[in-house]
Each structure stands twice: as structure tokens, then as C-alpha cells.
């Protein structure tokens, strides 16, 4: 069974001084602590949330679609 592509998202900058919407988006991505890393599905919904708070995150693409034999 093929695994879908994922994104590795790391919270790198604090939300102190930012709007509540940015804090809510960070929480919706599954991040609870600064420097925490989570892997989430690579889909348009998650890409949109990441785009809204990109200045607070570090993102790298991972998953089955990146090289290697099947």
C-alpha cells in the first residue's frame, strides 16, 4: 500500500505578539510547543494553513513520492 506524501512542519518562532488567528492555526496544525515537529498530510487544506503562518514555521517535504524504489 502506497503512503501519501507528507510534510514535516517545525514550529520555530513564537506566537507572542501575533494575532489569535495565528495561534489558532499553529494549534490546528497539531503544534503545541516551540521547536516541536509534526508530520501532516500534504493536501491543499494543510498547505493553506501553512501559508498563513509560514513566517513561524520551517517546512520540509517527505513521503513516498521522493525517490527510492517502490
C-alpha positions in Angstrom: 0.0 0.0 0.0 1.5 3.3 -1.0 2.0 6.0 1.6 0.8 9.5 0.8 3.2 12.4 0.7 3.7 14.2 4.0 5.1 17.5 5.2 7.4 17.8 8.2 6.4 21.0 10.0 8.5 22.5 12.8 7.4 25.5 14.9 10.4 27.8 15.0 9.2 31.3 16.0 7.0 32.3 19.0 3.4 33.5 18.5 3.8 36.1 21.3 2.6 39.4 19.9 0.8 37.8 17.0 -2.9 37.6 16.4 -5.1 34.9 17.9 -5.7 33.6 14.4 -2.0 32.7 14.0 -2.0 31.0 17.4 -5.1 29.0 16.4 -3.6 28.0 13.1 -0.5 26.7 14.8 -2.6 24.7 17.2 -4.8 23.4 14.3 -1.6 22.1 12.7 -1.0 19.9 15.8 1.8 22.0 17.2 1.8 22.7 21.0 5.4 23.6 21.9 8.1 25.7 20.2 10.6 23.6 18.3 8.1 20.7 18.1 7.9 18.8 14.8 4.9 17.0 13.4 4.3 15.2 10.1 1.0 16.1 8.4 -0.6 15.0 5.1 0.3 17.1 2.1 -3.0 18.4 0.9 -4.5 21.8 -0.1 -6.1 22.3 3.4 -2.8 21.9 5.2 -0.9 23.8 2.6 -3.3 26.8 3.1 -2.8 26.7 6.9 1.0 26.6 6.5 0.9 29.5 4.1 -1.0 31.6 6.6 1.7 31.2 9.3 4.8 30.4 7.1 6.8 33.1 8.9 6.6 31.0 12.1 7.4 27.6 10.6 10.0 25.5 8.9 8.6 23.0 6.4 10.2 20.2 4.5 8.5 17.7 2.2 8.8 14.0 2.9 6.9 10.9 1.9 6.8 8.0 -0.5 6.9 10.2 -3.6 10.5 11.3 -3.1 12.9 8.9 -4.8 13.7 5.3 -3.8 12.4 2.1 -5.3 8.8 1.0 -4.8 
